[in-house]
Structure formats: structure tokens, C-alpha cells
Amino acid sequence: MYLKEFELDLPYIVDDKNIESIMKKQKCEYNEATKLDYELNCRWKRRSFSMETRCITAMYERLFGKYKTKDCWKVLIECVENISDKRIVNDSGVCSVPIQFNLNEFSKKNDLEKKKITLRLLITYMGI
């Protein structure tokens, strides 16, 4: 299997207090409230972050070249404020690596600084 894709992601973190509030206001079940919470509070943050980092991750993929691995075709760098589990998890060939990341600080930067930060994260967490 060849490693061919890299992605920085902001994983959705369930906020039980917020979900309980949605359940009361919308009079709905937990699963429905979780979907609403994701749509209202996370979806556009993730999309925006993905669009801001994709140009650098795509360039990195092209420059990285062919790298044969035992069981990984994609590296997913999960950018979280607090790391609860430091394990690198391989799920169907996608290796998820959690890193500590401050989205608010990243958002304040200009486009060039965001690109530099993205590249630094890729280089640092790929061990190159």
C-alpha cells in the first residue's frame, strides 16, 4: 500500500451540555441533537479549516512521492485543543494522529502564516 494523502482536520467533539440544551429546546432525541449541534457549531469551522490547509497538504502530497507502507494510505492529523488519547490509530488504512492545536490563534493569522503553520505541522508530525 502506498501513502498518498495527508489531511489536517478539526474533529467534532461532542459537547453534552450543548446537546442537552438542544434536546430541551428542539424536543428531540440525543442523535438528532448531536446532528444539529454538528451543523450549527462545527461543520463550517471544519470546512473552512480544510480549505485553508488543503493547498499546502496537496503540495506536500505531490512532493512526498511514493512511500510504501504496510497498511496506511492516508495520514489524518487531528488538530485538537486537548489530547485525551495520544495513540496513533489506523482505521481501514487511515492513520489518525492527534496533535495539540489552537484554532483561535491559527484563525488570527494571515494566509501566508497559515500556510507556514500548516507546512510546519506536516513536517513535524511526519518526522521529516
Backbone hydrogen bonds in HBPLUS format (Angstrom, degrees):
<---DONOR---> <-ACCEPTOR-->    atom                        ^
c    i                          cat <-CA-CA->   ^        H-A-AA   ^      H-
h    n   atom  resd res      DA  || num        DHA   H-A  angle D-A-AA Bond
n    s   type  num  typ     dist DA aas  dist angle  dist       angle   num
A0069-THR N   A0001-MET O   2.71 MM  68  5.48 176.9  1.71 170.8 171.9     1
A0003-LEU N   A0067-TYR O   2.90 MM  64  5.51 169.8  1.91 160.4 160.8     2
A0004-LYS N   A0073-TRP O   2.94 MM  69  5.63 170.0  1.95 134.4 135.4     3
A0005-GLU N   A0073-TRP O   3.25 MM  68  6.57 138.0  2.44 144.6 154.5     4
A0075-VAL N   A0005-GLU O   2.92 MM  70  6.38 155.6  1.98 148.4 154.1     5
A0007-GLU N   A0075-VAL O   2.97 MM  68  6.41 144.2  2.10 163.2 168.2     6
A0077-ILE N   A0007-GLU O   2.74 MM  70  6.07 164.1  1.77 172.0 172.1     7
A0009-ASP N   A0077-ILE O   2.87 MM  68  6.09 159.8  1.92 159.5 158.3     8
A0079-CYS N   A0009-ASP O   2.75 MM  70  5.87 167.3  1.76 174.3 177.0     9
A0019-ILE N   A0015-ASP O   2.95 MM   4  6.23 157.3  2.01 155.2 162.8    10
A0020-GLU N   A0016-ASP O   2.85 MM   4  6.02 157.3  1.90 149.1 154.7    11
A0021-SER N   A0017-LYS O   3.05 MM   4  6.27 154.7  2.12 143.9 150.7    12
A0022-ILE N   A0018-ASN O   2.99 MM   4  6.29 154.6  2.05 146.1 152.7    13
A0023-MET N   A0019-ILE O   2.85 MM   4  6.10 155.3  1.91 148.5 155.7    14
A0024-LYS N   A0020-GLU O   3.04 MM   4  6.31 153.5  2.12 147.5 153.3    15
A0025-LYS N   A0021-SER O   2.99 MM   4  6.23 168.9  2.00 152.8 155.8    16
A0026-GLN N   A0022-ILE O   2.78 MM   4  5.71 168.8  1.79 154.7 158.6    17
A0027-LYS N   A0023-MET O   2.83 MM   4  5.16 119.8  2.19 126.2 138.4    18
A0028-CYS N   A0023-MET O   3.29 MM   5  5.00 143.3  2.43 120.8 131.2    19
A0033-ALA N   A0029-GLU O   2.95 MM   4  6.19 159.6  1.99 153.9 160.4    20
A0034-THR N   A0030-TYR O   2.84 MM   4  6.07 149.5  1.94 150.4 159.1    21
A0035-LYS N   A0031-ASN O   3.07 MM   4  6.36 156.8  2.13 147.1 152.5    22
A0036-LEU N   A0032-GLU O   2.99 MM   4  6.28 159.5  2.03 149.1 154.8    23
A0037-ASP N   A0033-ALA O   2.84 MM   4  6.03 157.8  1.89 147.0 153.4    24
A0038-TYR N   A0034-THR O   2.94 MM   4  6.16 159.7  1.98 149.2 154.3    25
A0039-GLU N   A0035-LYS O   2.96 MM   4  6.22 166.7  1.98 151.8 155.2    26
A0040-LEU N   A0036-LEU O   2.87 MM   4  6.03 160.4  1.90 153.4 158.7    27
A0041-ASN N   A0037-ASP O   2.82 MM   4  5.71 160.7  1.86 151.8 157.0    28
A0042-CYS N   A0038-TYR O   2.94 MM   4  4.91 150.4  2.02 134.3 137.9    29
A0043-ARG N   A0038-TYR O   2.91 MM   5  5.86 160.7  1.95 161.2 158.5    30
A0045-LYS N   A0042-CYS O   3.10 MM   3  5.30 119.2  2.49 103.8 119.4    31
A0046-ARG N   A0042-CYS O   2.97 MM   4  6.18 167.8  1.99 169.1 172.1    32
A0047-ARG N   A0043-ARG O   2.98 MM   4  6.21 161.9  2.01 149.8 155.4    33
A0048-SER N   A0044-TRP O   2.91 MM   4  5.87 165.3  1.93 142.1 146.8    34
A0049-PHE N   A0045-LYS O   2.94 MM   4  6.06 165.0  1.96 149.6 154.2    35
A0050-SER N   A0046-ARG O   2.89 MM   4  6.03 158.5  1.93 148.4 154.6    36
A0051-MET N   A0047-ARG O   2.97 MM   4  6.22 157.7  2.02 150.5 156.1    37
A0052-GLU N   A0048-SER O   2.94 MM   4  6.18 148.0  2.04 147.6 156.9    38
A0053-THR N   A0049-PHE O   3.07 MM   4  6.24 136.7  2.27 145.2 155.5    39
A0054-ARG N   A0050-SER O   2.91 MM   4  5.71 135.5  2.12 146.7 156.8    40
A0057-THR N   A0053-THR O   3.11 MM   4  6.37 164.1  2.14 155.5 160.6    41
A0058-ALA N   A0054-ARG O   2.83 MM   4  5.88 158.3  1.87 154.3 159.5    42
A0059-MET N   A0055-CYS O   3.14 MM   4  6.27 154.0  2.21 135.9 142.8    43
A0060-TYR N   A0056-ILE O   2.88 MM   4  6.06 162.1  1.91 150.4 155.6    44
A0061-GLU N   A0057-THR O   2.94 MM   4  6.14 152.1  2.02 143.0 150.1    45
A0062-ARG N   A0058-ALA O   3.11 MM   4  6.42 158.6  2.16 147.5 152.1    46
A0063-LEU N   A0059-MET O   2.97 MM   4  6.26 159.1  2.02 154.2 160.1    47
A0064-PHE N   A0060-TYR O   2.79 MM   4  5.77 139.3  1.96 146.3 157.4    48
A0073-TRP N   A0093-GLY O   2.79 MM  20  5.40 155.6  1.85 138.5 144.5    49
A0074-LYS N   A0093-GLY O   3.28 MM  19  6.55 154.8  2.35 158.3 154.6    50
A0095-CYS N   A0074-LYS O   2.85 MM  21  6.17 163.8  1.87 166.6 161.3    51
A0076-LEU N   A0095-CYS O   2.81 MM  19  5.93 167.8  1.82 149.0 153.2    52
A0097-VAL N   A0076-LEU O   2.84 MM  21  6.17 160.7  1.88 155.7 159.9    53
A0078-GLU N   A0097-VAL O   2.82 MM  19  5.82 147.8  1.92 133.7 144.2    54
A0099-ILE N   A0078-GLU O   2.87 MM  21  6.06 159.3  1.92 162.2 158.1    55
A0080-VAL N   A0099-ILE O   2.96 MM  19  6.14 174.0  1.96 179.3 177.3    56
A0101-PHE N   A0080-VAL O   2.71 MM  21  5.29 147.9  1.81 137.2 142.7    57
A0089-VAL N   A0096-SER O   3.13 MM   7  5.18 148.6  2.23 142.2 145.9    58
A0096-SER N   A0089-VAL O   2.71 MM   7  5.18 162.1  1.74 157.6 159.6    59
A0091-ASP N   A0094-VAL O   2.96 MM   3  5.22 165.7  1.98 140.0 140.0    60
A0094-VAL N   A0091-ASP O   3.14 MM   3  5.22 162.0  2.17 107.7 113.2    61
A0106-PHE N   A0102-ASN O   3.14 MM   4  6.39 162.2  2.18 149.4 154.8    62
A0107-SER N   A0103-LEU O   2.83 MM   4  5.98 159.3  1.88 153.8 158.8    63
A0108-LYS N   A0105-GLU O   3.25 MM   3  5.35 135.1  2.46  98.0 109.6    64
A0109-LYS N   A0106-PHE O   3.14 MM   3  5.53 153.5  2.21 110.1 117.9    65
A0114-LYS N   A0110-ASN O   2.97 MM   4  6.25 156.1  2.03 155.9 163.5    66
A0115-LYS N   A0111-ASP O   3.03 MM   4  6.29 153.0  2.11 147.4 154.1    67
A0116-LYS N   A0112-LEU O   2.99 MM   4  6.32 155.1  2.06 149.0 156.0    68
A0117-ILE N   A0113-GLU O   2.90 MM   4  6.13 161.1  1.94 151.7 156.5    69
A0118-THR N   A0114-LYS O   2.93 MM   4  6.10 160.8  1.96 146.9 152.3    70
A0119-LEU N   A0115-LYS O   2.98 MM   4  6.18 165.8  2.00 150.4 153.7    71
A0120-ARG N   A0116-LYS O   2.90 MM   4  6.08 158.8  1.95 148.3 154.8    72
A0121-LEU N   A0117-ILE O   2.90 MM   4  6.15 156.0  1.96 151.5 157.6    73
A0122-LEU N   A0118-THR O   3.05 MM   4  6.35 161.5  2.08 151.0 155.6    74
A0123-ILE N   A0119-LEU O   2.94 MM   4  6.16 169.2  1.95 156.1 158.8    75
A0124-THR N   A0120-ARG O   2.86 MM   4  5.91 165.3  1.88 149.8 154.7    76
A0125-TYR N   A0121-LEU O   2.94 MM   4  5.95 172.3  1.94 152.7 155.2    77
A0126-MET N   A0122-LEU O   2.99 MM   4  5.84 124.4  2.31 139.2 150.6    78
A0128-ILE N   A0123-ILE O   3.18 MM   5  5.37 155.2  2.24 158.9 160.7    79
A0127-GLY N   A0124-THR O   3.30 MM   3  5.44 156.8  2.36 100.5 107.1    80
